[in-house]
């Protein structure tokens, strides 16, 4: 009788694990891949998202603590050329190779912050539009997700602050430095 109970418990545990795995919601980064976009168009730290598969309407929510104390945005520079700013809530519509009606993402051009309203994939290029102008970038620039505060240069900044420090400490040290 005890052997039957153990066997029944084992079967129930395996069935529960299978159901949990089958119904697991993909991450926001995995959802982007379903629409042919690389994960790096979103920074690290997406803690929740919604996606209406029939309309393509989506909302992505960033971890507010990743932005630093007292900040409601995720901001960083990329190779000293562009400064990007993500609000903690990003909305828009997604379809294969198209992100439209974007809200919550902006780029600094000269002295002005302009909203990025659309991203279109053309083969190995991503076209980012601010409405009146657009710029193309190679998709290889977006295979990795940037980090709030330091973009892709987190380890380099840490090495300047403390040679020999580990990458795990980089985020903590950098946030405190700003």
N, C-alpha and C positions, 0 to 999 in steps of 0.2 A: 504493500500500500504506500509506504514512504517513497519507494522507487517511482511509482506512478505519479505521485505529487511532484517529485523533483523533475520528472520528464515533462509534466504539464507546465510547471513554472518555467522550464527552459524553453519550451515551445512558445509560451506567452511572451517571454523576454525577447526571443528572436523576432516574433511577429511585431512586437511594439517597436523594436529597433528598425525593422524594415519599413513600417508605416512612417516613423519619424524621418527616416532618410528620404523616402519617396515624396513626402510633403514639405521637405525643407525648402524655404524660400531662398532663391539665389541672392547673392549680395548685389548691391547697386552696381558694382564694377562688373560683375558677371552679366547683369541685365544690360549694361552698355554693350557688351560683346555680342549679345543677341541681336543688336541693331547695327552691328559692324563698326562700333566705336571702340577705341583703345581705353583702358582704365584711367590713364593719366590726364584725361580732360577734367577729372574730379580730383581734388586733393585727398590725401589720407584723412580719415576721420569721419566718413559718412556713417552715422549711427542708425539712420532709419530712412526708408524711402517708400513711396507709394507709386504704383504704376497701373493705369487703367489700360489694359491691353486692347480694348476696342477703340478708344480715342487717342491713345498715346500720351495722355496727360500724365505728368509726373511731378513729384515733389521729392527733393533730397534734403535731408537735414544733417548738417555737420555738427560734430561735437563742439559745443561752445567753449569748453575748457581748452581745446586744442589751439584756440586763437590767442590765448594769453589772458591774464587777469584783466577784467573790465572791458574786454573787447567783444564786439558782436560780429566781427568779421575775421576771415582768414585772409591774410595778406602776405605776399612774398614777391620777390623779384626773380626773374629768370635771366641768368647770365648778364646781369646789369642792364639788359636792354628793355625789358618790359616789366612793369609792376602789375600784378593781378590781385583782384579783390573778390572774394566769395563771401556773400552774406551767409548766415547760418541756415537760411532757408532758400533753396534754389528751386524754381519752378519752370515748366515749359512743356513742350510737346515733342515726342520722339517718334520717328519712323526710320526705317532702314536708310542709313546714310544722311539723315536730316535731323537736326535739333532746331526747333523754331520756338518763337514766343518766349525766349529765355528771359528770366528775371532773376537777379541776384548775383550776376557775374559781371565784372567790369574790368577794363584795362586802362592804364594811365598812358595818355598820349600827350606829350609835352607837359603841360601843367593841369590838364583836365582828365577827369575820370569819365570814360564813355562806356555805356552798357553794351556788352556783347549780346546781340539779339538772336544770332543764328550761327550754327556751325554745320557745314556741309562737307561730307567726305567725297572727294573725287579721286578714286584709286588710292594712291599712296600719299595723297595730300589732304589736309584739312583746311578748309576756308572758314575763317572767323570773320563775321560781319558785325559792324557797329551801326549799320543802317546806311550811312552815306559812304562808307569805305569798308574795304575788307583786306585781309592779308592771308596768304597761304603759308602753311608750314608742313614739313614732312611728318608723316605719321610716326616715324621712329622717335620723334621728340616726345611722344605721349605714351610710350610703353610703360613708363614708371610713373607712379603718382607722386606729385610734389607734397611737401610737408609745410603746414602753416608756419609762417615766421621765417623759414629759411629756404623754401623751394626745394631745389635739388642739391644745394650746397651745404647741407647740415653738417656733414662730416668735415668738410673743409673749414667751416667756421669754428668748429670745435677744436680742430687741430691748431688754429691760430690762438685760441683762448687757452688751451691746455694740451700741449703736445703729449701724446701717449694716452690720452683719455679714450674711453671706449665710445662707440657709436650709441650705445644704450643711454649714456649720460648726456649725449648731445642735446636732446630736446629739453631736458630739464635745465641745463646750463644756459642754453640760448634764450629760452623764455624769460629766465630771470635777468638776463642781460639787457633786455629791452625795456 
